């Protein structure tokens, strides 16, 4: 599974819980899934009545099978500390995230602060980045304010108000290449071929190589080897 597929899996898990209401069976399932993790972060078992935005983010990572690269915590402040230790924390309001990243908020961010400084206040909330189109980021969040609280979507702007920072997991470190991508990698490695943008995207896991394109590359490979 390449990096793009891993990111898509994280997003798909978050999407599967859209519409969950605090107190319903799915909400309890999210909390239970988080509490099954051993050892529990800080030894704390989350209650059904606790704030659960970070718990939701952790449950997404657990169900998606990416806990090797995603920090798991029920508190946003502690989660940032773990992300920093993992080298996954991006302290930059202007950063443009990718699907499967996580955005943290600080509701005390002000227009004055936003205009002149990076927001470094205490984090209050977290969500999973679903999609980025232009300067618009769509985020899926647990514990969104409502009656009752729920899992829903929020849209914000790149470098917008309330952004505290981002957790950007190193998904590439747990990605694996498909047989086609391995063939491409070996061919490019074995001979000194100039790689157009297409092949670079294949090697980075951002695009899947088709059979026809694999044949094209291998024809070039064999031609080069015969010289």
Backbone as CSV, one residue per row, in Angstrom:
resi,resn,N_x,N_y,N_z,CA_x,CA_y,CA_z,C_x,C_y,C_z
1,UNK,0.846,-1.189,0.000,0.000,0.000,0.000,0.887,1.246,0.000
2,UNK,0.712,2.110,-1.009,1.554,3.299,-1.072,1.026,4.409,-0.169
3,UNK,1.756,5.521,-0.118,1.393,6.592,0.810,0.010,7.158,0.517
4,UNK,-0.293,7.353,-0.749,-1.608,7.896,-1.103,-2.720,6.970,-0.635
5,UNK,-2.539,5.680,-0.804,-3.544,4.716,-0.370,-3.699,4.716,1.147
6,UNK,-2.596,4.873,1.867,-2.665,4.947,3.325,-3.444,6.188,3.747
7,UNK,-3.140,7.315,3.125,-3.866,8.548,3.449,-5.363,8.394,3.163
8,UNK,-5.678,7.779,2.041,-7.083,7.569,1.686,-7.787,6.674,2.707
9,UNK,-7.061,5.676,3.216,-7.648,4.785,4.208,-7.974,5.542,5.498
10,UNK,-7.076,6.434,5.923,-7.330,7.246,7.121,-8.577,8.106,6.921
11,UNK,-8.674,8.738,5.766,-9.830,9.588,5.470,-11.109,8.755,5.425
12,UNK,-11.050,7.583,4.806,-12.226,6.718,4.695,-12.747,6.308,6.065
13,UNK,-11.852,6.019,6.995,-12.271,5.676,8.352,-12.989,6.861,8.988
14,UNK,-12.410,8.048,8.868,-13.051,9.243,9.434,-14.431,9.460,8.813
15,UNK,-14.532,9.291,7.505,-15.806,9.471,6.813,-16.857,8.468,7.290
16,UNK,-16.421,7.267,7.641,-17.360,6.220,8.050,-18.097,6.583,9.333
17,UNK,-17.557,7.518,10.102,-18.185,7.910,11.366,-18.933,9.237,11.271
18,UNK,-19.030,9.819,10.082,-19.794,11.053,9.926,-21.240,10.832,10.384
19,UNK,-21.772,11.802,11.101,-23.143,11.704,11.595,-23.265,11.067,12.962
20,UNK,-22.175,10.530,13.495,-22.206,9.963,14.849,-22.613,11.031,15.851
21,UNK,-23.495,10.683,16.765,-23.951,11.613,17.798,-23.421,11.173,19.155
22,UNK,-23.016,12.139,19.955,-22.537,11.819,21.290,-23.612,11.048,22.051
23,UNK,-23.222,9.913,22.609,-24.152,9.098,23.375,-24.736,7.945,22.587
24,UNK,-24.592,7.962,21.241,-25.155,6.849,20.478,-24.178,5.676,20.436
25,UNK,-24.595,4.583,19.801,-23.785,3.360,19.785,-22.438,3.575,19.099
26,UNK,-22.427,4.346,17.987,-21.155,4.585,17.291,-20.198,5.413,18.136
27,UNK,-20.734,6.396,18.844,-19.887,7.208,19.725,-19.248,6.326,20.789
28,UNK,-20.050,5.454,21.403,-19.500,4.549,22.416,-18.456,3.620,21.801
29,UNK,-18.684,3.208,20.553,-17.720,2.346,19.874,-16.388,3.041,19.651
30,UNK,-16.433,4.343,19.317,-15.209,5.125,19.131,-14.419,5.187,20.434
31,UNK,-15.122,5.482,21.521,-14.461,5.577,22.827,-13.895,4.210,23.226
32,UNK,-14.682,3.159,23.024,-14.231,1.818,23.394,-12.984,1.418,22.589
33,UNK,-12.977,1.747,21.301,-11.825,1.412,20.459,-10.569,2.092,20.984
34,UNK,-10.664,3.358,21.341,-9.523,4.079,21.908,-9.069,3.409,23.208
35,UNK,-10.028,3.061,24.062,-9.685,2.504,25.371,-9.101,1.102,25.299
36,UNK,-9.259,0.432,24.148,-8.672,-0.897,23.982,-7.164,-0.839,23.792
37,UNK,-6.637,0.340,23.494,-5.195,0.471,23.256,-4.436,0.274,24.569
38,UNK,-3.432,-0.565,24.522,-2.635,-0.849,25.709,-1.158,-0.640,25.401
39,UNK,-0.422,0.064,26.259,-0.957,0.738,27.437,-1.720,2.000,27.051
40,UNK,-2.704,2.372,27.846,-3.464,3.588,27.599,-2.573,4.807,27.810
41,UNK,-2.630,5.789,26.928,-1.844,7.008,27.126,-2.139,7.619,28.501
42,UNK,-1.093,7.813,29.268,-1.182,8.360,30.636,-2.041,7.489,31.551
43,UNK,-2.367,6.263,31.109,-3.145,5.356,31.932,-4.585,5.773,32.129
44,UNK,-5.079,6.665,31.235,-6.437,7.192,31.431,-7.435,6.574,30.463
45,UNK,-8.486,5.980,30.998,-9.575,5.439,30.186,-10.614,6.537,29.975
46,UNK,-10.842,6.881,28.709,-11.778,7.961,28.379,-13.206,7.534,28.730
47,UNK,-13.948,8.473,29.336,-15.349,8.221,29.678,-16.253,8.686,28.540
48,UNK,-17.441,8.123,28.469,-18.389,8.510,27.428,-18.797,9.985,27.554
49,UNK,-18.634,10.557,28.734,-19.025,11.943,28.979,-17.877,12.930,28.790
50,UNK,-16.665,12.430,28.497,-15.505,13.306,28.300,-15.552,13.982,26.928
51,UNK,-14.846,15.110,26.822,-14.601,15.696,25.496,-13.833,14.656,24.677
52,UNK,-14.156,14.531,23.386,-13.646,13.362,22.665,-13.081,13.664,21.276
53,UNK,-12.695,14.918,20.999,-12.143,15.227,19.676,-10.818,14.505,19.435
54,UNK,-9.908,14.542,20.415,-8.614,13.864,20.253,-8.788,12.349,20.308
55,UNK,-9.754,11.898,21.107,-10.062,10.472,21.156,-10.548,9.984,19.799
56,UNK,-11.378,10.796,19.145,-11.856,10.473,17.794,-10.672,10.353,16.831
57,UNK,-9.771,11.333,16.859,-8.602,11.303,15.977,-7.767,10.059,16.235
58,UNK,-7.592,9.702,17.512,-6.834,8.514,17.851,-7.513,7.246,17.378
59,UNK,-8.843,7.191,17.524,-9.595,6.015,17.085,-9.498,5.845,15.568
60,UNK,-9.502,6.960,14.837,-9.325,6.899,13.382,-7.987,6.245,13.054
61,UNK,-6.939,6.699,13.728,-5.601,6.151,13.478,-5.522,4.678,13.854
62,UNK,-6.161,4.307,14.952,-6.141,2.907,15.397,-6.853,2.019,14.380
63,UNK,-8.053,2.438,13.962,-8.819,1.623,13.017,-8.136,1.553,11.654
64,UNK,-7.449,2.634,11.271,-6.741,2.655,9.983,-5.411,1.911,10.042
65,UNK,-4.973,1.548,11.249,-3.729,0.793,11.390,-2.473,1.614,11.174
66,UNK,-2.494,2.894,11.586,-1.340,3.770,11.342,-0.750,4.328,12.636
67,UNK,-0.948,3.625,13.739,-0.472,4.144,15.022,1.050,4.186,15.121
68,UNK,1.743,3.522,14.199,3.207,3.588,14.215,3.709,4.982,13.891
69,UNK,2.881,5.777,13.199,3.335,7.106,12.784,2.399,8.224,13.248
70,UNK,1.294,7.879,13.913,0.339,8.889,14.392,0.319,8.866,15.914
71,UNK,0.526,9.999,16.576,0.480,10.022,18.040,-0.946,9.797,18.532
72,UNK,-1.090,9.007,19.584,-2.402,8.687,20.142,-2.504,9.310,21.534
73,UNK,-3.497,10.162,21.715,-3.712,10.845,22.994,-5.163,11.323,23.042
74,UNK,-5.690,11.482,24.260,-7.047,12.003,24.411,-7.051,13.494,24.721
75,UNK,-5.867,14.085,24.881,-5.747,15.516,25.137,-4.933,16.182,24.049
76,UNK,-5.414,17.322,23.560,-4.740,17.985,22.433,-3.335,18.463,22.784
77,UNK,-3.156,18.988,23.986,-1.840,19.475,24.383,-0.818,18.356,24.435
78,UNK,-1.189,17.235,25.042,-0.296,16.088,25.123,-0.040,15.497,23.745
79,UNK,-1.050,15.565,22.879,-0.902,15.035,21.528,0.167,15.806,20.755
80,UNK,0.188,17.128,20.919,1.219,17.937,20.260,2.610,17.525,20.748
81,UNK,2.753,17.295,22.044,4.052,16.891,22.585,4.524,15.578,21.956
82,UNK,3.592,14.631,21.814,3.949,13.354,21.200,4.326,13.529,19.734
83,UNK,3.555,14.388,19.036,3.849,14.637,17.620,5.225,15.270,17.453
84,UNK,5.595,16.156,18.367,6.917,16.785,18.312,8.013,15.737,18.483
85,UNK,7.817,14.798,19.407,8.803,13.745,19.625,8.945,12.842,18.402
86,UNK,7.831,12.673,17.659,7.837,11.817,16.472,8.334,12.553,15.228
87,UNK,8.582,13.851,15.368,8.995,14.646,14.217,7.857,14.886,13.240
88,UNK,6.618,14.833,13.746,5.443,14.961,12.882,4.692,16.270,13.091
89,UNK,5.204,17.141,13.956,4.497,18.392,14.260,4.976,19.506,13.336
90,UNK,4.026,20.215,12.712,4.332,21.351,11.838,3.792,22.614,12.489
91,UNK,4.704,23.451,12.976,4.360,24.688,13.676,4.320,25.823,12.663
92,UNK,3.286,25.825,11.829,3.203,26.828,10.770,1.754,26.958,10.315
93,UNK,1.116,28.058,10.669,-0.285,28.275,10.291,-0.474,28.278,8.777
94,UNK,0.564,28.637,8.035,0.463,28.774,6.576,0.644,27.437,5.850
95,UNK,0.976,26.390,6.585,1.217,25.086,5.968,-0.029,24.597,5.224
96,UNK,0.183,23.985,4.071,-0.916,23.377,3.313,-0.864,21.868,3.570
97,UNK,-1.828,21.324,4.322,-1.795,19.906,4.683,-2.247,19.009,3.543
98,UNK,-2.151,17.713,3.767,-2.633,16.711,2.824,-3.715,15.876,3.501
99,UNK,-4.565,15.210,2.724,-5.558,14.318,3.327,-4.876,13.306,4.237
100,UNK,-5.466,13.080,5.399,-4.877,12.160,6.365,-4.004,12.833,7.395
101,UNK,-3.685,14.122,7.183,-3.011,14.896,8.221,-4.052,15.322,9.260
102,UNK,-3.595,15.923,10.339,-4.491,16.370,11.401,-4.244,17.848,11.676
103,UNK,-5.310,18.605,11.870,-5.175,20.025,12.177,-5.667,20.268,13.598
104,UNK,-4.906,21.059,14.346,-5.304,21.438,15.705,-5.685,22.911,15.736
105,UNK,-6.651,23.233,16.600,-7.187,24.589,16.683,-6.943,25.206,18.050
106,UNK,-6.926,26.529,18.063,-6.936,27.295,19.305,-8.029,28.340,19.153
107,UNK,-9.141,28.169,19.873,-10.284,29.077,19.721,-9.997,30.473,20.266
108,UNK,-8.914,30.645,21.011,-8.568,31.974,21.533,-7.716,32.785,20.563
109,UNK,-7.435,32.226,19.398,-6.703,32.974,18.371,-7.495,34.248,18.046
110,UNK,-6.794,35.345,17.831,-7.475,36.620,17.579,-7.061,37.189,16.234
111,UNK,-7.867,38.089,15.714,-7.540,38.705,14.427,-6.228,39.478,14.510
112,UNK,-5.980,40.076,15.665,-4.729,40.820,15.830,-3.545,39.864,15.799
113,UNK,-3.681,38.752,16.543,-2.609,37.757,16.568,-2.435,37.133,15.193
114,UNK,-3.552,36.832,14.555,-3.521,36.200,13.236,-2.793,37.073,12.227
115,UNK,-2.933,38.373,12.363,-2.350,39.296,11.391,-0.831,39.394,11.516
116,UNK,-0.297,39.130,12.708,1.127,39.416,12.895,1.973,38.236,13.368
117,UNK,1.355,37.184,13.930,2.175,36.115,14.500,1.591,34.739,14.223
118,UNK,2.444,33.726,14.427,1.991,32.348,14.400,1.218,32.090,15.691
119,UNK,0.109,31.375,15.597,-0.700,31.055,16.775,0.011,29.996,17.606
120,UNK,0.363,30.337,18.836,1.046,29.392,19.713,0.318,29.216,21.033
121,UNK,-1.020,29.424,21.015,-1.817,29.270,22.218,-2.083,27.820,22.555
122,UNK,-2.806,27.611,23.634,-3.146,26.262,24.073,-4.160,25.649,23.112
123,UNK,-3.917,24.434,22.606,-4.826,23.833,21.631,-6.133,23.390,22.278
124,UNK,-7.230,23.549,21.545,-8.553,23.222,22.068,-9.266,22.105,21.323
125,UNK,-8.843,21.796,20.097,-9.647,20.906,19.262,-8.774,20.328,18.155
126,UNK,-9.222,19.217,17.552,-8.464,18.566,16.482,-9.416,17.916,15.493
127,UNK,-8.970,17.817,14.235,-9.755,17.126,13.217,-8.844,16.482,12.191
128,UNK,-9.425,15.631,11.355,-8.707,14.911,10.305,-8.924,15.620,8.979
129,UNK,-7.850,15.978,8.289,-7.963,16.644,6.993,-8.537,15.651,5.981
130,UNK,-9.675,16.016,5.380,-10.320,15.154,4.391,-9.862,15.480,2.977
131,UNK,-9.859,16.759,2.631,-9.494,17.167,1.276,-9.021,18.616,1.313
132,UNK,-8.140,18.971,0.380,-7.688,20.357,0.228,-7.901,20.748,-1.223
133,UNK,-8.698,21.784,-1.439,-8.947,22.298,-2.784,-8.615,23.783,-2.795
134,UNK,-7.569,24.128,-3.559,-7.132,25.514,-3.560,-6.694,25.906,-2.165
135,UNK,-7.290,26.942,-1.612,-6.941,27.391,-0.265,-7.952,26.920,0.782
136,UNK,-8.875,26.030,0.385,-9.909,25.552,1.301,-9.585,24.153,1.812
137,UNK,-9.572,24.011,3.125,-9.310,22.735,3.781,-10.617,22.226,4.369
138,UNK,-10.998,21.000,4.022,-12.171,20.373,4.631,-11.693,19.365,5.659
139,UNK,-12.240,19.467,6.869,-11.787,18.665,8.006,-12.965,17.884,8.585
140,UNK,-12.734,16.626,8.970,-13.721,15.822,9.673,-13.334,15.792,11.148
141,UNK,-14.286,16.131,12.008,-13.990,16.272,13.435,-15.006,15.517,14.286
142,UNK,-14.540,14.952,15.366,-15.413,14.427,16.401,-15.632,15.494,17.441
143,UNK,-16.731,15.383,18.200,-17.009,16.326,19.289,-17.244,17.752,18.784
144,UNK,-17.812,17.880,17.561,-18.214,19.205,17.090,-19.411,19.668,17.907
145,UNK,-19.463,20.956,18.207,-20.503,21.492,19.085,-21.883,21.347,18.468
146,UNK,-22.785,20.769,19.221,-24.161,20.602,18.775,-25.015,20.132,19.932
147,UNK,-26.233,19.737,19.640,-27.127,19.214,20.675,-27.709,17.885,20.208
148,UNK,-27.014,16.765,20.393,-25.721,16.621,21.084,-24.537,16.896,20.153
149,UNK,-23.316,16.848,20.724,-22.118,16.975,19.900,-22.056,15.799,18.923
150,UNK,-21.306,15.976,17.832,-21.380,14.998,16.750,-20.087,14.948,15.946
151,UNK,-20.019,14.011,14.966,-18.930,13.952,14.001,-19.413,14.640,12.731
152,UNK,-18.680,15.670,12.309,-19.100,16.424,11.135,-17.924,17.056,10.420
153,UNK,-18.241,17.874,9.439,-17.225,18.538,8.626,-17.140,20.020,8.970
154,UNK,-15.922,20.565,8.803,-15.682,22.001,8.923,-14.786,22.410,7.752
155,UNK,-15.002,23.587,7.234,-14.107,24.126,6.200,-13.376,25.338,6.758
156,UNK,-12.106,25.434,6.459,-11.297,26.575,6.869,-10.337,26.922,5.744
157,UNK,-9.734,28.067,5.868,-8.807,28.541,4.849,-7.364,28.332,5.285
158,UNK,-6.519,28.035,4.322,-5.083,27.954,4.600,-4.641,29.256,5.257
159,UNK,-3.890,29.145,6.346,-3.437,30.295,7.131,-4.617,31.053,7.737
160,UNK,-5.719,30.333,7.980,-6.905,30.961,8.541,-6.842,31.115,10.052
161,UNK,-7.818,31.821,10.552,-7.936,32.050,11.992,-8.205,30.716,12.715
162,UNK,-7.653,30.600,13.920,-7.825,29.477,14.838,-6.891,28.289,14.573
163,UNK,-6.154,28.275,13.475,-5.233,27.162,13.248,-4.090,27.229,14.256
164,UNK,-3.885,26.136,14.983,-2.790,26.061,15.949,-1.556,25.394,15.336
165,UNK,-1.788,24.426,14.462,-0.685,23.715,13.823,-1.179,22.400,13.260
166,UNK,-0.253,21.566,12.786,-0.630,20.337,12.096,0.207,19.150,12.549
167,UNK,-0.433,18.004,12.644,0.271,16.738,12.781,0.332,16.137,11.373
168,UNK,1.543,15.971,10.868,1.751,15.443,9.515,2.521,14.131,9.628
169,UNK,1.804,13.020,9.793,2.468,11.725,9.986,3.360,11.350,8.807
170,UNK,4.420,10.633,9.110,5.353,10.186,8.068,4.841,8.864,7.464
171,UNK,3.727,8.969,6.729,3.120,7.775,6.146,4.062,7.072,5.167
172,UNK,4.943,7.831,4.547,5.861,7.213,3.579,6.734,6.152,4.232
173,UNK,6.965,6.283,5.536,7.840,5.337,6.232,7.182,3.972,6.435
174,UNK,5.854,3.898,6.309,5.178,2.606,6.465,4.545,2.152,5.149
175,UNK,4.824,2.882,4.068,4.251,2.539,2.765,5.052,1.412,2.124
176,UNK,4.388,0.645,1.284,5.047,-0.396,0.498,4.727,-0.161,-0.969
177,UNK,5.610,-0.603,-1.831,5.410,-0.412,-3.266,4.695,-1.610,-3.884
178,UNK,3.866,-1.326,-4.875,3.224,-2.387,-5.632,4.280,-3.053,-6.513
179,UNK,3.995,-4.262,-7.049,4.957,-4.910,-7.963,5.325,-4.011,-9.137
180,UNK,4.345,-3.269,-9.679,4.638,-2.381,-10.806,5.597,-1.274,-10.388
181,UNK,5.359,-0.692,-9.213,6.221,0.390,-8.744,7.619,-0.123,-8.434
182,UNK,7.705,-1.345,-7.926,9.015,-1.943,-7.663,9.782,-2.130,-8.966
183,UNK,9.085,-2.565,-10.011,9.710,-2.726,-11.323,10.260,-1.405,-11.821
184,UNK,9.456,-0.363,-11.697,9.890,0.976,-12.115,11.118,1.404,-11.323
185,UNK,11.053,1.224,-10.011,12.165,1.648,-9.158,13.448,0.930,-9.535
186,UNK,13.350,-0.371,-9.764,14.539,-1.153,-10.113,15.100,-0.748,-11.468
187,UNK,14.202,-0.511,-12.435,14.660,-0.130,-13.772,15.369,1.219,-13.743
188,UNK,14.791,2.170,-13.035,15.394,3.506,-12.961,16.709,3.451,-12.195
189,UNK,16.763,2.586,-11.186,17.974,2.464,-10.383,19.103,1.801,-11.174
190,UNK,18.747,0.776,-11.977,19.761,-0.017,-12.672,20.443,0.726,-13.808
191,UNK,19.723,1.612,-14.471,20.312,2.343,-15.588,20.099,3.826,-15.410
192,UNK,20.917,4.584,-16.087,20.879,6.031,-15.934,19.833,6.637,-16.875
193,UNK,18.569,6.392,-16.542,17.488,6.963,-17.346,17.100,8.319,-16.782
194,UNK,16.814,9.254,-17.669,16.259,10.514,-17.195,14.790,10.261,-16.897
195,UNK,14.334,10.592,-15.670,12.964,10.285,-15.257,12.074,11.510,-15.413
196,UNK,11.088,11.472,-16.311,10.145,12.577,-16.416,9.296,12.661,-15.153
197,UNK,8.528,13.731,-15.049,7.719,13.947,-13.851,6.827,12.754,-13.536
198,UNK,6.326,12.094,-14.588,5.435,10.950,-14.361,6.103,9.883,-13.516
199,UNK,7.350,9.524,-13.891,8.033,8.457,-13.178,8.408,8.881,-11.771
200,UNK,8.727,10.149,-11.599,9.018,10.642,-10.246,7.796,10.492,-9.351
201,UNK,6.606,10.766,-9.910,5.377,10.620,-9.131,5.117,9.161,-8.788
202,UNK,5.441,8.266,-9.732,5.282,6.834,-9.473,6.191,6.414,-8.325
203,UNK,7.452,6.848,-8.406,8.424,6.466,-7.383,8.059,7.025,-6.024
204,UNK,7.394,8.178,-5.986,6.991,8.793,-4.724,5.659,8.250,-4.229
205,UNK,5.067,7.323,-4.987,3.796,6.746,-4.578,2.606,7.628,-4.814
206,UNK,2.762,8.688,-5.621,1.664,9.621,-5.877,0.864,9.251,-7.128
207,UNK,1.358,8.294,-7.880,0.671,7.869,-9.087,1.018,6.410,-9.352
208,UNK,0.023,5.649,-9.766,0.243,4.230,-10.041,0.620,4.029,-11.505
209,UNK,1.636,3.250,-11.743,2.091,2.987,-13.109,1.170,1.987,-13.789
210,UNK,0.732,2.291,-15.005,-0.107,1.363,-15.762,0.769,0.320,-16.450
211,UNK,0.137,-0.774,-16.873,0.886,-1.839,-17.559,1.548,-1.312,-18.827
212,UNK,0.822,-0.463,-19.563,1.376,0.075,-20.809,2.602,0.927,-20.532
213,UNK,2.537,1.722,-19.496,3.667,2.584,-19.176,4.843,1.794,-18.616
214,UNK,4.550,0.717,-17.887,5.616,-0.167,-17.424,6.340,-0.765,-18.630
215,UNK,5.571,-1.215,-19.627,6.173,-1.793,-20.830,7.052,-0.757,-21.530
216,UNK,6.573,0.480,-21.594,7.344,1.537,-22.240,8.686,1.731,-21.544
217,UNK,8.647,1.769,-20.220,9.884,1.966,-19.472,10.824,0.772,-19.642
218,UNK,10.248,-0.429,-19.588,11.089,-1.613,-19.713,11.696,-1.726,-21.116
219,UNK,10.972,-1.280,-22.140,11.539,-1.252,-23.490,12.763,-0.342,-23.516
220,UNK,12.650,0.810,-22.851,13.786,1.736,-22.783,14.932,1.099,-22.001
221,UNK,14.558,0.368,-20.947,15.559,-0.303,-20.122,16.365,-1.315,-20.955
222,UNK,15.640,-2.179,-21.687,16.320,-3.205,-22.482,17.129,-2.586,-23.626
223,UNK,16.595,-1.528,-24.208,17.327,-0.846,-25.287,18.634,-0.279,-24.752
224,UNK,18.561,0.301,-23.551,19.767,0.882,-22.958,20.790,-0.192,-22.601
225,UNK,20.295,-1.337,-22.129,21.205,-2.408,-21.759,21.907,-3.031,-22.966
226,UNK,21.319,-2.910,-24.159,21.915,-3.488,-25.351,22.961,-2.591,-25.995
227,UNK,23.078,-1.369,-25.504,24.047,-0.441,-26.094,25.443,-0.783,-25.612
